[in-house]
Amino acid sequence: MELKSINMKISFTTLSCPDWSWDKIVSEAVRLGYDGIEIRGIDGEMYIPKATPFIHENIYATIRSLKEKGIKITNLGSGVEFHDMNKFDMYLSEGKEYIDLASKLGVPYVRVFGNKILNPAKREETIELISSGLKQLSDYCMNKNVMCLLETHGDFANVENLMPVLDKVNSPYLGVLWDVEHTFKVYGEDIMEFVDSMVKYIRHVHIKDTKKGVDCFKLCKIGEGDIPIPRIIDVLNNNGYDGYLSLEWEKKYNPHLEEPEMIIPAYIDYIKKYLGK
């Protein structure tokens, strides 16, 4: 595959290294040549506004240190989801707190979920509820230099459910975080149906690999599975994407996976081959 003028950048999410300290996360990112770090938990704290580097007394030192080291925070990964009316207000408050923190840090994106349609008979009602929550967060983003990114996850890994939400919210402050594994489970290698509809919304990309079994998918080292990662990079490049390709090695939730000391260096070596770096 021959690619030209590729401006994509490389990052990894802290889900990939749940036992690393913040200092180690940053120092390894610098040592290995990463451009950015995606934040989803630090030192066991999954609620990022409460994580030690970002509390009031530490946040400005954190900002200075990252700037000196040339490392960007790509986005903040919230747990916000709006499919459950009983938790709607709680997640609305969480989303606003994440947006405020992102604004202070100069971080452009906050990840959110649509997540589930618990009752297919109430699909339209669920989409309306999710859209309402995302509309309120998108409006809250105004004048903060922050966007919300709806991840392709759960029941919202397909165009059929994503597009109605994007259409209803209809905001420049809502984009898409493309998790390639989840769409691969839906579309297989025929990714163009997804890309053609979603590419104008994609602002961040999660990269991981998986092997398809008889009745399951199994996460594996990048390049050893079935996801056509080089083709995905090619398609993104041809459509002008210049954001991050972020490793999401879900070690936090799957302790049996290989250690980050091996996976995080292997990932950047693999991706650099296709970015010409």
VEXDREN-2710 file (C-alpha; in Angstrom, 1 decimal):
% VEXDREN-2710
k/r/px/py/pz
1/MET/0.0/0.0/0.0
2/GLU/1.4/3.4/-1.0
3/LEU/0.2/6.3/0.9
4/LYS/1.3/10.0/0.5
5/SER/1.0/13.1/2.7
6/ILE/-0.4/11.2/5.8
7/ASN/-0.9/13.6/8.6
8/MET/-2.4/11.3/11.2
9/LYS/-1.0/11.1/14.7
10/ILE/-0.5/8.2/17.1
11/SER/-1.8/7.8/20.7
12/PHE/-2.8/5.2/23.2
13/THR/-5.5/5.1/25.8
14/THR/-4.7/4.7/29.4
15/LEU/-7.1/1.7/29.4
16/SER/-4.1/0.0/27.8
17/CYS/-1.9/0.4/30.9
18/PRO/-4.1/0.5/34.0
19/ASP/-1.3/-0.2/36.4
20/TRP/1.1/2.5/35.1
21/SER/1.5/5.7/37.1
22/TRP/0.8/9.0/35.4
23/ASP/4.5/9.7/35.3
24/LYS/5.2/6.4/33.6
25/ILE/2.4/6.9/31.1
26/VAL/3.8/10.3/30.1
27/SER/7.5/9.1/30.1
28/GLU/6.7/6.1/28.0
29/ALA/4.7/8.1/25.5
30/VAL/7.7/10.4/25.1
31/ARG/10.3/7.6/24.9
32/LEU/8.4/5.7/22.3
33/GLY/7.5/8.7/20.1
34/TYR/3.8/8.9/20.6
35/ASP/2.0/12.1/19.8
36/GLY/-0.7/11.9/22.4
37/ILE/-2.4/10.1/25.3
38/GLU/-6.1/9.4/25.5
39/ILE/-7.3/9.5/29.1
40/ARG/-9.6/6.8/30.4
41/GLY/-8.6/6.3/34.0
42/ILE/-5.4/7.1/35.9
43/ASP/-4.0/5.3/39.0
44/GLY/-7.3/3.4/39.4
45/GLU/-9.5/6.5/39.2
46/MET/-11.9/6.2/36.3
47/TYR/-13.7/9.5/37.0
48/ILE/-11.2/11.7/35.3
49/PRO/-12.1/15.0/37.0
50/LYS/-11.0/13.3/40.3
51/ALA/-7.7/11.9/38.9
52/THR/-4.7/13.3/40.8
53/PRO/-3.0/15.1/37.8
54/PHE/-6.3/17.0/37.1
55/ILE/-7.5/18.2/40.5
56/HIS/-7.3/21.9/41.1
57/GLU/-3.9/22.0/42.9
58/ASN/-2.2/19.9/40.2
59/ILE/-3.8/20.8/36.9
60/TYR/-1.7/23.7/35.8
61/ALA/1.5/21.9/36.6
62/THR/0.2/19.0/34.5
63/ILE/-0.5/21.3/31.6
64/ARG/3.0/22.8/31.8
65/SER/4.7/19.4/32.0
66/LEU/2.8/18.0/29.0
67/LYS/3.6/21.1/27.0
68/GLU/7.3/20.9/27.8
69/LYS/7.4/17.2/26.8
70/GLY/5.4/17.8/23.6
71/ILE/2.6/15.4/24.4
72/LYS/-1.0/16.2/23.8
73/ILE/-4.1/14.8/25.6
74/THR/-6.3/13.7/22.7
75/ASN/-9.6/13.4/24.5
76/LEU/-11.2/12.6/27.9
77/GLY/-13.1/9.3/27.9
78/SER/-16.2/9.8/30.0
79/GLY/-18.7/7.0/30.9
80/VAL/-21.7/9.2/29.8
81/GLU/-24.6/7.3/28.3
82/PHE/-28.2/8.5/27.9
83/HIS/-30.2/5.3/27.1
84/ASP/-31.5/5.0/30.7
85/MET/-33.9/7.8/31.8
86/ASN/-33.2/6.9/35.5
87/LYS/-29.6/7.9/35.1
88/PHE/-30.1/10.8/32.6
89/ASP/-29.5/13.7/35.0
90/MET/-26.5/12.0/36.6
91/TYR/-24.8/11.5/33.2
92/LEU/-25.8/15.0/32.1
93/SER/-23.9/16.4/35.1
94/GLU/-21.0/14.1/34.5
95/GLY/-20.8/15.2/30.9
96/LYS/-20.7/18.9/31.8
97/GLU/-18.0/18.3/34.4
98/TYR/-15.9/16.5/31.7
99/ILE/-16.4/19.3/29.2
100/ASP/-15.3/21.9/31.8
101/LEU/-12.2/19.9/32.6
102/ALA/-11.4/19.5/28.9
103/SER/-11.8/23.2/28.4
104/LYS/-9.3/23.9/31.2
105/LEU/-6.8/21.5/29.8
106/GLY/-7.2/22.6/26.2
107/VAL/-8.4/19.2/25.2
108/PRO/-10.7/19.2/22.1
109/TYR/-12.9/16.2/22.7
110/VAL/-15.0/14.4/25.3
111/ARG/-16.0/10.8/24.5
112/VAL/-19.6/9.8/25.2
113/PHE/-21.9/6.9/24.4
114/GLY/-25.3/6.2/23.0
115/ASN/-24.8/2.6/24.1
116/LYS/-27.9/0.5/24.3
117/ILE/-31.4/0.1/22.9
118/LEU/-32.8/-2.1/25.7
119/ASN/-36.2/-2.6/24.2
120/PRO/-36.3/-2.7/20.4
121/ALA/-40.0/-1.8/20.5
122/LYS/-39.0/1.5/22.1
123/ARG/-36.1/2.2/19.7
124/GLU/-37.5/5.6/18.6
125/GLU/-38.1/6.7/22.2
126/THR/-34.5/5.6/23.1
127/ILE/-33.0/7.5/20.2
128/GLU/-35.0/10.6/21.2
129/LEU/-33.8/10.3/24.8
130/ILE/-30.1/9.9/23.8
131/SER/-30.4/12.7/21.3
132/SER/-31.8/15.0/23.9
133/GLY/-28.9/14.3/26.3
134/LEU/-26.3/14.8/23.5
135/LYS/-28.0/18.0/22.4
136/GLN/-27.8/19.5/25.8
137/LEU/-24.1/18.5/26.1
138/SER/-23.4/19.9/22.6
139/ASP/-25.0/23.2/23.5
140/TYR/-22.9/23.3/26.7
141/CYS/-19.8/22.9/24.6
142/MET/-20.4/26.3/22.9
143/ASN/-17.6/28.8/23.6
144/LYS/-15.5/26.1/25.4
145/ASN/-13.5/24.9/22.4
146/VAL/-14.7/21.3/23.1
147/MET/-16.7/18.8/21.1
148/CYS/-18.5/15.6/22.3
149/LEU/-17.7/12.5/20.3
150/LEU/-20.2/9.7/20.2
151/GLU/-18.4/6.4/20.1
152/THR/-19.4/3.6/17.8
153/HIS/-20.2/1.2/20.6
154/GLY/-22.9/-1.2/21.7
155/ASP/-26.1/-0.7/19.7
156/PHE/-24.6/2.4/18.1
157/ALA/-21.9/0.8/16.0
158/ASN/-24.1/1.0/12.9
159/VAL/-25.3/3.7/10.6
160/GLU/-28.9/2.8/11.2
161/ASN/-28.8/3.9/14.8
162/LEU/-26.0/6.5/14.7
163/MET/-27.4/8.7/11.9
164/PRO/-30.8/9.5/13.5
165/VAL/-28.9/10.7/16.6
166/LEU/-26.5/12.9/14.6
167/ASP/-29.4/14.2/12.5
168/LYS/-31.6/15.0/15.6
169/VAL/-28.7/16.7/17.5
170/ASN/-27.5/18.5/14.3
171/SER/-24.7/20.3/16.1
172/PRO/-21.1/21.2/15.1
173/TYR/-20.2/20.2/18.7
174/LEU/-21.1/16.6/18.2
175/GLY/-18.8/14.2/16.2
176/VAL/-18.0/10.5/16.0
177/LEU/-15.3/8.5/17.6
178/TRP/-14.8/5.5/15.3
179/ASP/-14.0/2.3/17.2
180/VAL/-13.0/0.0/14.3
181/GLU/-13.5/-3.2/16.2
182/HIS/-17.2/-2.5/16.9
183/THR/-18.0/-1.6/13.3
184/PHE/-16.0/-4.7/12.1
185/LYS/-18.3/-6.8/14.2
186/VAL/-21.3/-5.3/12.3
187/TYR/-19.9/-4.9/8.8
188/GLY/-16.9/-7.2/8.5
189/GLU/-14.4/-6.0/5.9
190/ASP/-17.1/-4.2/4.0
191/ILE/-16.5/-0.9/5.8
192/MET/-17.5/1.5/3.1
193/GLU/-21.2/1.6/4.0
194/PHE/-20.1/2.9/7.4
195/VAL/-17.3/5.2/6.2
196/ASP/-19.4/6.8/3.4
197/SER/-22.0/7.9/5.8
198/MET/-19.8/8.7/8.8
199/VAL/-16.5/10.0/7.5
200/LYS/-17.5/13.7/7.7
201/TYR/-18.3/13.2/11.4
202/ILE/-15.2/11.2/12.5
203/ARG/-12.8/13.1/14.7
204/HIS/-11.0/10.3/16.6
205/VAL/-10.3/6.6/15.9
206/HIS/-9.8/3.7/18.2
207/ILE/-7.6/1.0/16.7
208/LYS/-7.6/-2.6/18.0
209/ASP/-7.6/-6.0/16.4
210/THR/-9.7/-9.1/16.8
211/LYS/-10.0/-12.7/15.5
212/LYS/-13.4/-14.0/14.6
213/GLY/-14.3/-17.4/16.0
214/VAL/-17.3/-19.6/15.6
215/ASP/-19.5/-17.6/17.9
216/CYS/-17.2/-14.9/19.4
217/PHE/-14.5/-12.3/18.7
218/LYS/-11.2/-12.5/20.5
219/LEU/-8.9/-9.4/21.0
220/CYS/-5.4/-9.9/19.7
221/LYS/-2.2/-8.0/19.0
222/ILE/-2.5/-5.4/16.3
223/GLY/-1.8/-7.0/12.9
224/GLU/-2.5/-10.5/14.0
225/GLY/-6.3/-10.4/13.6
226/ASP/-9.0/-10.0/11.0
227/ILE/-9.6/-6.2/11.0
228/PRO/-8.2/-4.6/7.8
229/ILE/-6.2/-1.9/9.6
230/PRO/-4.0/-0.9/6.6
231/ARG/-7.1/-0.5/4.5
232/ILE/-8.8/1.6/7.2
233/ILE/-5.8/3.9/7.3
234/ASP/-5.9/4.2/3.5
235/VAL/-9.6/5.0/3.5
236/LEU/-9.2/7.6/6.3
237/ASN/-6.3/9.2/4.5
238/ASN/-8.2/9.4/1.2
239/ASN/-11.0/11.2/3.0
240/GLY/-8.6/13.8/4.6
241/TYR/-8.6/12.5/8.2
242/ASP/-5.7/13.9/10.1
243/GLY/-6.5/13.0/13.7
244/TYR/-5.3/10.3/16.0
245/LEU/-5.1/6.6/15.5
246/SER/-5.4/5.6/19.2
247/LEU/-4.5/2.1/20.5
248/GLU/-7.3/0.8/22.8
249/TRP/-5.8/-2.3/24.3
250/GLU/-8.5/-3.0/27.0
251/LYS/-6.2/-4.3/29.6
252/LYS/-8.2/-2.6/32.3
253/TYR/-11.2/-4.8/31.6
254/ASN/-9.4/-7.9/30.4
255/PRO/-6.5/-8.5/32.8
256/HIS/-5.5/-11.7/30.9
257/LEU/-4.4/-9.6/27.9
258/GLU/-0.7/-9.2/27.2
259/GLU/1.2/-6.6/29.2
260/PRO/1.4/-2.9/28.0
261/GLU/5.2/-3.1/28.1
262/MET/5.0/-5.3/25.0
263/ILE/1.8/-4.0/23.3
264/ILE/2.3/-0.2/23.4
265/PRO/5.8/-0.3/21.8
266/ALA/4.5/-2.9/19.2
267/TYR/1.6/-0.8/18.3
268/ILE/3.5/2.3/17.4
269/ASP/6.0/0.3/15.4
270/TYR/3.2/-1.3/13.4
271/ILE/1.3/1.9/12.7
272/LYS/4.4/3.9/11.8
273/LYS/5.0/1.5/8.9
274/TYR/1.7/2.7/7.3
275/LEU/2.1/6.4/8.2
276/GLY/5.6/6.7/6.7
277/LYS/7.1/7.9/10.0
END
